[in-house]
Amino acid sequence: MGCVTLSHAETDVEPECTVVFCGYRKTDEDGQRRVAIEFEQCYYSRTCPLNGGGVDRIGYEVESSRDEAEDYLEWLDREWKATGLCPSPEFYVARESEWLSGLPDPYREGFRHYVVVGRDGYVELVARRFRWREWIWTEGNREDAPAKGPVADSGEGFA
């Protein structure tokens, strides 16, 4: 995952929060994708720079099927081809969260702690649920991709 952009604003109804980044599909020959994740009822977010490494470097433990002795890139390629899903998506839900448990009661029940990791930094959010959309992005500015073609895929979840 490359550059991650967070947009978070208050509205009269509820906070609007979107995280945008570029992603890939292993079976996709169209190249990169612009992915936008919109979070519902996201009252809290925070960002921090990341100087190399992954989510484990910022204190989270990620469950993995990879044997530590196995080459990471070989494992990544094999698992991705076998399942069609990236085994290291850099989009996570924290199972245990000191941040979430420390928030006022109305912002804990039914909320999840999400983490999106980019190349140079990461974004953490507390929200009820999310929905995502992606567009094929083959050239030009990432933010122009939605204007150049239809949504290539979408979904939603609450993890």
C-alpha positions as CSV (number, residue, x, y, z in Angstrom):
1,M,0.0,0.0,0.0
2,G,1.3,3.4,-0.9
3,C,0.3,6.8,0.2
4,V,-2.7,7.0,2.6
5,T,-4.9,10.1,2.8
6,L,-7.3,10.8,5.6
7,S,-10.3,13.2,5.3
8,H,-12.2,13.7,8.5
9,A,-14.8,16.5,9.0
10,E,-17.7,17.2,11.3
11,T,-21.2,17.6,9.8
12,D,-24.7,18.4,11.2
13,V,-25.6,14.7,11.0
14,E,-22.4,12.7,11.9
15,P,-18.7,12.9,11.2
16,E,-17.6,12.1,7.7
17,C,-14.4,10.1,7.4
18,T,-12.7,8.7,4.4
19,V,-9.3,7.0,3.9
20,V,-7.9,6.8,0.4
21,F,-4.9,4.7,-0.8
22,C,-3.7,2.8,-3.8
23,G,-4.0,-1.0,-3.9
24,Y,-3.6,-4.0,-6.2
25,R,-5.4,-7.1,-7.2
26,K,-3.0,-10.1,-7.9
27,T,-5.2,-11.3,-10.7
28,D,-5.8,-7.9,-12.1
29,E,-3.9,-6.9,-15.2
30,D,-5.3,-3.3,-15.1
31,G,-2.6,-2.1,-12.6
32,Q,-3.2,-0.2,-9.5
33,R,-6.5,0.7,-7.9
34,R,-7.7,3.8,-6.1
35,V,-9.4,2.5,-2.9
36,A,-11.7,4.7,-0.7
37,I,-12.9,3.4,2.6
38,E,-15.8,5.5,4.1
39,F,-16.2,5.0,7.9
40,E,-19.6,5.5,9.5
41,Q,-19.9,7.4,12.8
42,C,-16.2,7.9,13.0
43,Y,-15.8,10.3,16.0
44,Y,-12.2,9.6,16.6
45,S,-9.1,9.3,14.3
46,R,-5.4,9.8,14.6
47,T,-2.4,9.5,12.4
48,C,1.3,8.9,12.9
49,P,4.4,8.7,10.7
50,L,5.9,5.2,10.1
51,N,9.5,4.8,9.5
52,G,9.6,1.5,7.7
53,G,8.1,-1.8,8.8
54,G,4.5,-2.8,9.2
55,V,1.7,-2.8,11.7
56,D,3.7,-4.9,14.1
57,R,6.2,-2.1,14.4
58,I,3.6,0.2,16.0
59,G,2.7,-2.4,18.7
60,Y,0.1,-4.6,17.1
61,E,0.4,-8.3,16.7
62,V,-0.9,-9.7,13.4
63,E,-1.8,-13.3,13.1
64,S,-0.2,-14.9,10.0
65,S,0.1,-18.3,8.4
66,R,3.7,-17.6,7.4
67,D,6.5,-19.7,8.8
68,E,9.1,-17.2,10.0
69,A,11.8,-19.2,8.2
70,E,9.9,-18.8,4.8
71,D,10.8,-16.0,2.4
72,Y,8.2,-13.3,2.8
73,L,7.8,-12.4,-0.9
74,E,7.5,-16.1,-1.9
75,W,4.8,-16.6,0.9
76,L,3.0,-13.4,-0.1
77,D,2.9,-14.4,-3.8
78,R,1.8,-18.0,-3.1
79,E,-1.0,-17.1,-0.5
80,W,-2.3,-14.3,-2.7
81,K,-2.6,-16.5,-5.8
82,A,-4.2,-19.3,-3.7
83,T,-6.9,-17.2,-2.0
84,G,-7.3,-14.2,-4.3
85,L,-6.9,-12.0,-1.1
86,C,-3.7,-10.2,-0.1
87,P,-2.5,-11.9,3.1
88,S,-0.9,-8.7,4.2
89,P,-3.6,-6.1,3.4
90,E,-2.5,-3.3,5.7
91,F,-6.1,-2.8,6.8
92,Y,-6.8,-4.3,10.2
93,V,-9.3,-4.4,13.1
94,A,-7.7,-4.3,16.5
95,R,-9.0,-7.2,18.7
96,E,-7.7,-5.5,21.8
97,S,-7.6,-1.7,22.0
98,E,-6.5,0.4,24.9
99,W,-7.6,3.5,22.9
100,L,-11.1,2.2,22.3
101,S,-11.5,0.9,25.9
102,G,-10.4,4.4,27.2
103,L,-13.1,6.3,25.3
104,P,-16.4,7.5,26.9
105,D,-19.1,4.8,27.0
106,P,-21.2,6.1,24.1
107,Y,-18.2,5.7,21.7
108,R,-17.3,2.2,22.7
109,E,-20.3,-0.1,22.4
110,G,-20.8,-1.2,18.8
111,F,-17.6,0.6,17.6
112,R,-14.4,-0.9,16.2
113,H,-10.8,0.2,16.2
114,Y,-9.5,0.2,12.6
115,V,-5.9,0.6,11.4
116,V,-4.8,1.5,7.9
117,V,-1.1,1.3,7.3
118,G,0.7,3.1,4.4
119,R,4.3,3.3,3.3
120,D,5.2,6.4,5.4
121,G,2.5,6.5,8.0
122,Y,-0.7,5.0,9.4
123,V,-4.2,6.0,10.3
124,E,-6.2,4.7,13.3
125,L,-10.0,5.2,13.5
126,V,-12.8,4.3,15.8
127,A,-16.1,3.8,13.9
128,R,-19.2,1.7,13.7
129,R,-18.7,0.3,10.2
130,F,-17.2,0.9,6.8
131,R,-17.9,0.7,3.1
132,W,-15.3,0.7,0.4
133,R,-15.1,1.3,-3.3
134,E,-12.3,1.0,-5.8
135,W,-11.5,2.3,-9.2
136,I,-8.9,1.1,-11.8
137,W,-6.1,3.6,-11.8
138,T,-3.7,3.2,-14.7
139,E,-2.2,6.7,-15.1
140,G,-2.3,10.2,-13.9
141,N,-3.3,11.5,-10.5
142,R,-4.9,9.0,-8.1
143,E,-7.7,11.4,-7.3
144,D,-8.7,11.6,-11.0
145,A,-9.5,7.8,-11.2
146,P,-13.2,8.0,-10.2
147,A,-13.9,10.5,-13.0
148,K,-12.2,8.2,-15.6
149,G,-14.3,5.1,-15.1
150,P,-17.0,3.3,-13.1
151,V,-16.5,1.7,-9.7
152,A,-14.6,-1.6,-10.3
153,D,-15.6,-3.2,-7.0
154,S,-17.2,-2.3,-3.6
155,G,-18.3,-3.8,-0.3
156,E,-19.0,-3.1,3.3
157,G,-18.3,-4.5,6.7
158,F,-18.1,-3.9,10.4
159,A,-15.5,-6.5,11.2
